[in-house]
Amino acid sequence: MMAFKLADRGLGFISTLILVCVLVPDDVGIVATVTAVITLIELFSVFGLDVALIRASSADRGYFDSAWTLHVLIVTDVFVILLLVSPIVAAYFHQPELH
């Protein structure tokens, strides 16, 4: 589990470095703003379903199906919230590119 987390962080760091090399300086601020908003919204959508499944010694197929369904619903909700919040964020940061 620790190796997967380390690999995930490493790939995230590498992709960030590539993104910084590709973007022009004006776009870096926009990407940082969007990343902050997405992270804040995702922070409130973490319910620890994966940890609960790992700790459940008697987890059967029904538990995994329920966790998967809840995860799909949460991701859909995050998507809808991002669509609704993006005009507000664009107006707040005075960046019409975020619309």
C-alpha positions as CSV (number, residue, x, y, z in Angstrom):
1,M,0.0,0.0,0.0
2,M,2.9,2.3,0.8
3,A,4.5,1.6,-2.5
4,F,1.4,2.5,-4.4
5,K,1.1,5.8,-2.5
6,L,4.7,6.6,-3.2
7,A,4.3,5.8,-6.9
8,D,1.2,7.9,-7.0
9,R,3.0,10.9,-5.5
10,G,6.0,10.4,-7.7
11,L,3.8,10.3,-10.9
12,G,2.0,13.4,-9.7
13,F,5.2,15.2,-9.2
14,I,6.5,14.2,-12.6
15,S,3.3,15.3,-14.3
16,T,3.4,18.6,-12.5
17,L,7.0,19.2,-13.8
18,I,5.9,18.4,-17.3
19,L,2.9,20.7,-17.0
20,V,5.0,23.6,-15.7
21,C,7.4,23.1,-18.7
22,V,4.5,23.2,-21.2
23,L,2.4,26.1,-19.8
24,V,3.2,29.7,-20.3
25,P,3.6,31.7,-17.1
26,D,0.1,33.3,-17.2
27,D,-1.5,29.8,-17.4
28,V,0.3,28.5,-14.3
29,G,-1.8,30.7,-12.1
30,I,-5.0,29.5,-13.7
31,V,-4.0,25.9,-13.2
32,A,-3.1,26.6,-9.6
33,T,-6.5,28.2,-9.0
34,V,-8.3,25.3,-10.6
35,T,-6.2,22.7,-8.7
36,A,-7.0,24.5,-5.4
37,V,-10.7,24.5,-6.0
38,I,-10.8,20.9,-7.1
39,T,-8.7,19.8,-4.1
40,L,-11.0,21.7,-1.7
41,I,-14.2,20.1,-3.2
42,E,-12.6,16.7,-3.2
43,L,-11.5,17.2,0.5
44,F,-15.2,17.3,1.5
45,S,-16.0,14.2,-0.6
46,V,-13.6,11.8,1.1
47,F,-15.5,9.2,3.2
48,G,-12.8,6.6,3.7
49,L,-14.6,3.8,1.9
50,D,-11.4,2.2,0.9
51,V,-10.1,2.1,4.5
52,A,-13.4,0.6,5.7
53,L,-13.1,-2.1,3.1
54,I,-9.6,-2.9,4.1
55,R,-10.5,-3.1,7.8
56,A,-13.6,-5.2,7.2
57,S,-12.6,-8.8,7.7
58,S,-15.8,-10.2,6.3
59,A,-16.2,-7.9,3.3
60,D,-18.0,-9.8,0.5
61,R,-19.0,-8.8,-3.0
62,G,-21.9,-6.7,-1.8
63,Y,-19.6,-4.4,0.2
64,F,-17.4,-3.8,-2.8
65,D,-20.3,-3.2,-5.1
66,S,-21.8,-0.7,-2.6
67,A,-18.5,1.1,-2.2
68,W,-18.1,1.3,-6.0
69,T,-21.6,2.7,-6.4
70,L,-21.0,5.3,-3.7
71,H,-17.7,6.2,-5.3
72,V,-19.4,6.8,-8.7
73,L,-22.1,8.9,-7.0
74,I,-19.5,11.0,-5.2
75,V,-17.5,11.6,-8.3
76,T,-20.6,12.6,-10.2
77,D,-21.5,15.0,-7.4
78,V,-18.0,16.5,-7.4
79,F,-18.3,17.0,-11.2
80,V,-21.7,18.7,-10.9
81,I,-20.4,20.9,-8.0
82,L,-17.4,21.9,-10.1
83,L,-19.7,22.9,-13.0
84,L,-21.9,25.0,-10.7
85,V,-19.0,26.6,-8.9
86,S,-16.7,27.4,-11.8
87,P,-18.5,30.7,-12.8
88,I,-18.3,31.9,-9.2
89,V,-14.6,31.0,-8.9
90,A,-13.9,32.7,-12.3
91,A,-15.6,35.9,-11.1
92,Y,-13.9,35.9,-7.7
93,F,-10.4,35.5,-9.2
94,H,-11.2,37.8,-12.1
95,Q,-10.2,35.1,-14.6
96,P,-12.8,34.7,-17.4
97,E,-10.8,31.8,-18.8
98,L,-12.2,29.5,-16.1
99,H,-15.8,29.6,-17.5
